[in-house]
């Protein structure tokens, strides 16, 4: 079953535009928006499962230059 999540991303000053462009290239990203205030970017993503989500966050998002911190919220199916 697919796993959907909101990922809130804190970015180094001056890097938001570059980070946003990199995030939009990742597989499964449905929406990515920069916002005023904290966090800097809101991302909505769909992955195969929680393991795939973890892999995307740790090996892809955290590796993007300028990403300082992420906060992942898995969507609860109700």
C-alpha positions in Angstrom: 0.0 0.0 0.0 1.3 3.5 -0.9 2.6 5.7 1.8 1.8 9.4 1.6 3.5 12.0 3.7 4.0 15.7 4.3 7.6 16.7 4.8 8.4 20.0 6.3 11.9 21.2 5.4 14.1 23.9 7.0 16.6 25.3 4.5 19.8 27.4 4.8 19.2 31.1 4.2 19.3 31.9 0.5 19.0 28.3 -0.7 15.2 27.8 -0.8 14.8 28.3 -4.6 17.6 25.8 -5.4 16.4 23.2 -2.9 12.8 23.6 -4.2 14.0 22.9 -7.8 15.9 19.8 -6.6 12.9 18.4 -4.6 10.5 18.8 -7.6 12.7 16.4 -9.5 12.4 13.5 -7.0 10.1 10.6 -7.9 6.8 10.7 -6.1 6.8 14.4 -5.3 3.2 15.6 -5.9 3.6 19.1 -4.5 6.4 21.3 -3.2 5.9 24.9 -2.0 8.1 27.5 -0.4 6.4 29.4 2.3 7.0 32.4 4.5 8.0 31.5 8.1 9.1 28.1 9.3 9.4 25.6 7.8 10.7 27.0 4.5 9.3 24.3 2.3 6.2 22.0 2.5 6.5 18.8 0.4 3.8 16.2 -0.3 5.1 12.9 -1.5 3.8 9.4 -2.3 6.1 6.4 -2.0 5.6 2.6 -2.2 5.8 2.1 1.5 7.3 3.5 4.7 10.7 2.0 4.0 10.8 3.8 0.6 9.8 7.0 2.3 12.6 6.6 4.8 15.1 6.0 1.9 13.9 9.1 0.1 14.2 11.3 3.2 17.6 10.0 4.3 19.4 9.3 1.0 17.9 12.0 -1.2 16.4 14.9 0.6 19.0 15.1 3.3 21.7 15.1 0.6 20.4 18.2 -1.2 22.7 21.1 -0.5 21.0 23.6 1.7 18.6 21.2 3.5 19.2 21.7 7.3 16.3 19.7 8.8 13.2 17.7 7.9 10.0 16.8 9.8 8.0 14.0 8.3 4.3 13.4 8.9 2.8 10.2 7.4 -0.8 10.6 6.3 -3.1 8.4 8.4 -5.7 6.6 6.3 -9.0 6.9 8.0 
